[in-house]
Amino acid sequence: MADQRTLAQLLQTPIEGYKDAIVVPAITADNFELKHGLLTLVQNKQFFGHDKEDPRA
């Protein structure tokens, strides 16, 4: 018997088992370094999160 699934169904990525692979690590640091350039960006709202924007620039 032929496969009766549509092309959209065939192209869907299986997601079973991926939930366990994505783990957010616990933050164990007691102190943080905030760089002046980052604070300036936040204060001036120069980073908008667009797709073509480089957040590390």
C-alpha positions in Angstrom: 0.0 0.0 0.0 1.3 3.4 -0.9 2.1 6.1 1.6 -1.0 8.4 1.8 0.5 11.3 3.8 0.5 14.7 2.2 3.8 16.6 1.4 3.2 18.9 4.4 3.0 15.8 6.7 6.1 14.3 5.3 8.1 17.5 5.8 7.1 17.9 9.4 10.1 17.4 11.8 9.5 14.8 14.5 9.7 16.4 18.0 9.5 13.2 20.1 12.4 13.1 22.6 13.6 16.6 22.0 12.1 18.1 25.2 14.7 16.3 27.3 17.6 17.6 25.1 16.8 21.3 25.8 18.0 22.0 29.3 18.4 25.5 30.8 21.4 25.4 33.1 21.1 26.8 36.7 22.8 30.1 37.4 25.2 29.4 40.2 27.3 32.7 40.1 27.1 35.0 43.0 28.4 38.1 41.1 27.9 39.4 37.6 29.8 41.8 35.3 27.7 44.3 33.5 29.6 45.9 30.7 29.2 49.7 30.1 28.3 49.1 26.4 25.4 46.8 27.3 24.0 49.3 29.8 24.3 52.1 27.2 22.4 50.0 24.6 19.6 49.3 27.1 19.4 52.9 28.1 19.4 54.2 24.5 17.2 51.4 23.2 19.5 50.9 20.2 18.9 47.1 20.0 15.4 46.2 18.8 15.7 42.5 18.3 15.2 42.5 14.5 16.2 39.4 12.6 19.0 41.2 10.7 20.4 42.9 13.9 23.5 41.4 15.5 23.0 41.3 19.3 26.7 40.9 19.8 27.7 44.0 17.7 
